[in-house]
Amino acid sequence: MKVAIYGCGAMGTVLGAYLNKNGLEVTLIDNYVDHVNALNEKGARIIGCADLTVAVKAITPDQMEGKYDLIFLFTKQTANAEALPHIKKFLNDDSIVCTLQNGVPEYSVDEYIGGNRTVGGTVLWGATFMSPGVSEVTQDVTSGDILFDIGEINGGVTERIKKVAEVLEYMGPVTIVENLMGARWSKLLLNSCMSGMSAAMGSVFGDILDNPKASACLSYIASDIINVCEKAKVDLEGVMGMEMVDFGRVDTKENFEKSQNCFRKFYADKLTAKASMLQDLEKGKKTEVEMINGFVVEQGKKYGVPTPYNDIVVKIIKGIENKELPLSMDNLKFFEIPEFN
């Protein structure tokens, strides 16, 4: 089976390291030449909640050849318009592209690749790109916790999704979910809240939780998303024994505190993590905010549901991208939270 990871930033590098370390030969593909060279010369160096260096084969997209049986797509969604037509040239009719990107990318991948070759999944761990060849994994991925939720766009447990699970299990436990879109929206909720606030405030996750108003914003951003999902009839998948609706209930003081406790529980072992959108902002790059909080705003308009808090996140991050706003907790002033106004 010829397997590749297309887009080897922090997450793709960590996945590639563990798959190769545990006996599955996987090619890492990335357009960052210095990173590709470092991976080939020194191996994939993983630090943080791990300490390992793994020999890997890395190439740039122009070095791809032949046909691939399975490609894990780990680029940012902003790169899809360029990456997917290129990838398509290296697929057979029965090849599989498994998107592990943030947001809800399955529909756009399907448009380029075809639903007969597209599956998707959510990644339940985090990583930060440190330097060429080096990535920091921000939680223990050897604890036995589920690392991936994967599934078919239209549900069901097929033979091909079982094959994808078998590959990912070289890294750790995998769940095949029949409600992939529900799982996708659940991950989108968490990304929109914590990654959105991390980027908008220029802070790691722990700093957001330590600031009462910033932490409160998490619950209100989640409330927008719960309202959209209810109108769109999306059945959200729970996480860590918690119902996703509990992350976004702000109608009573009791429910608000329950929401805050959900966020504290979920992120208890991720306090030092830094959103990939914040990493992009620090490098002066465009972020995926349009595919994360912006996707929520788009779906809210589609279903006639206001999304005021996600609107603000998009406004702040776009302001930072355009050098109009600072990377600072001072951006909290744009949020009107009842408990703090």
Secondary structure, DSSP 8 states (H G I E B T S, - for coil): --EEEE--SHHHHHHHHHHHHTT--EEEE-S-HHHHHHHHHH-EEEEES--EEE--EEE-GGG--S-EEEEEE-S-GGGHHHHHHHHHTTEEEEEEEEE--SSS-HHHHHHHH-GGGEEEEEE-S-EEEEETTEEEE-S-TTSS---EEEE-TT----HHHHHHHHHHTTTS-EEE-S-HHHHHHHHHHHIIIIIHHHHHHT--HHHHHHSHHHHHHHHHHHHHHHHHHHHHT-----BTTB-GGGGS--SSHHHHHHHHHHHHHHTTT-TT---HHHHHHHTT---SGGGTHHHHHHHHHHHT---HHHHHHHHHHHHHHTTSS-SSGGGGGG---GGG-
